[in-house]
Amino acid sequence: MINFPCQTDKQKHGNLFHIFLLISCFCALFFKTVTVEAKGSKAHPFRKINPSEDLSAQDKWVFTLESNTYQSTVYLNPVLDFPTWNGWDLQVASYNIPVYGGGAQNYEWDSYLNLSKTFVISSQFKAIAGTQNGTTAFSTTHQLHNVDYALGIYEPLPAANIHAGPYWGNKALTVTSNVLGYTGGFSFEPLKNRVTILGDYYSGQNNLSGAIVNVMYRIVQPVQVYIGVGVPAHNSGNEFYGAVGFSLSSK
């Protein structure tokens, strides 16, 4: 992470107050736009933003294995993330691999390549543009699933950020129509190099819509474990689901 100039205790408390205020506003929007009535499936969206990530790091791969549970079905989601050079990042992901039960998703065994580019604007502002493309491994009709996105990232503190931007998903992925929506979220590290809280919201009433909050705990420097909950957007056809996982990095 970028080191910021030293701040007085008063400044730090003021910044923390603003962070918690922004998080509270996000959560208010979050719970206003979701409902327990939705049912159906959940398509995993693009990469999340973690304040403990060095977005300019090179040759640092990260492997994540996540398990999702809902409708008495357990799915596995392996993801390999590999930053390369000059802010470019390549991610290979497979989602919704059934290990118990099955049939609770619109798509199973769907696999994607995610290519993104990080732009460092200043010490507190960054931007990401990316595209995610793929299809289901076992399907009679192999339709291209595509989502393109852009994110603006503001880091008021070294341990926190808020991010927002537009996304465009095609009909094959959203299972409704071609959708132009927005995403917003936050990431906060209350215990440096130990505990991180992440939240993301995706607008609309489609396969991508809804919100998720994860709490991550770093056991040792290269290993993190986390637990989270996904919340459906109103009339999206999605459901609540639980998530547990771990990530392993090379550095």
Secondary structure, 3 states (H helix, E strand, C coil): CCCCCCCCHHHHHHHHHHHHHHHHHHHHHHHHCECCCCCCCCCCCCCCCCCCCCCCCCCCCEEEEEEEEECCEEEEEEEEEEECCCCEEEEEEEECEEEECCCCCCCCCEEEEEEEEEEECCCCEEEEEEEEEEEECCCCCCCCEEEEEEEEEEEEECCEEEEEEEEEECHHHHCCCCEEEEEEEEEEEEECCCEEEEEEEECCCCCCCEEEEEEEEEEECCEEEEEEEEEEECCCCCCCEEEEEEEEECC
